């Protein structure tokens, strides 16, 4: 109970009632805000890409792209003679190139014995740009031609909102991953996966019902009613749809619960985001210690705890901030090559795009100061490209 004085009298306030009322009003106002930004009839779209961007996504030179476009495989030129490429144009050109005798070089789908890559993106502390990293990585890989599935495992569902699926409005009962991994009457995950505004990117959205897994798991463990242990459930449902995808990106909750542990056991690789500030690094130290202890318990119970790779990613990095540079150097001296070489720089372009629930691949470059946008995009490309290289190395590709 909260207590304060009115006219000298003690007045108590019922905290659950206050929080419920505030939650209701906040949800209402957020829904109104959502409708203003994206009216019900409006769909999220990707912007058009420049020839340089399109060529980079396909993996060819800009001159070669011009040649292919001039042969009738690209978009029609604009009034100024310049061509701008939709994601559908990029996909079409990628397939045209592979049909020319270079099968598999430009359409990078898994082949042979290459196994599904599952990346769990995690951190114990909020504010580490975990969701921003997951969203941009998933979109980058889709633009590069990989069949990508993004899973929002965070009950706060920020990733879903960023992809245009408002958890309070658009995600119903059993329409999150919980619907597929719950202990009673689970749904096939294929019924839960949604398409997005990108051809190669699908989404399993999240909302608060994911918390049910945290509540039900102890009961299932105590009663012994679960046919499959909690830590194997995500991996099992992904096995049902793995033939449709090359890469899965899981945006984990910012806490060490049953969902996170299950995501770790389903993963083939782990990406840990960290903001290079003393308090964040101290928090991460505790997080790493707790994670290792819990994973030993899971390992003893039969869970898989070996990975193709694990990397730390420095996020929201300000190169001109002395203490941040020192902290980054400190972490590199400890973690060595377990840290990505590139850091995700802090940028107003990323944060401003997030205000309208967009990524840098969706907003128009003209909305920002050119240098600000280019620095942010260059940083994204370096980080995501480095992760792509790790994935390709696991598959044995150059």
Secondary structure, DSSP 8 states (H G I E B T S, - for coil): -EEEEETTEEEEE-HHHHHHHHHHHHHHHHHHHHHHHS-TT-------B-HHHHHHHHTS-HHHHHHHIIIIIS----TTS---B-HHHHHHHHHHHHHTT-TTTSS----TT---EEEEEE-SSTTS-HHHHHHHHHHHHHHTT--EEEEE--TT-HHHHHTT--HHHH--TT-STHHHH-SSS---GGGT-EE-SSTTEEEE---GGGHHHHHHHHHHHHHT--SS-GGGHHHHHHHTTGGG-SEEEEE--SS-SHHHHHHHHH-SEEEEEEESSHHHHHHHHHHHHHHHHHHHHHHHTT-----SEEEEEEESB-TT-HHHHHHHHHHHHHHGGGB-SS--B--HHHHHHHHTT--TTTS-GGGS-HHHHHHHHHHHHHHHHHHHHHHHHHTT--
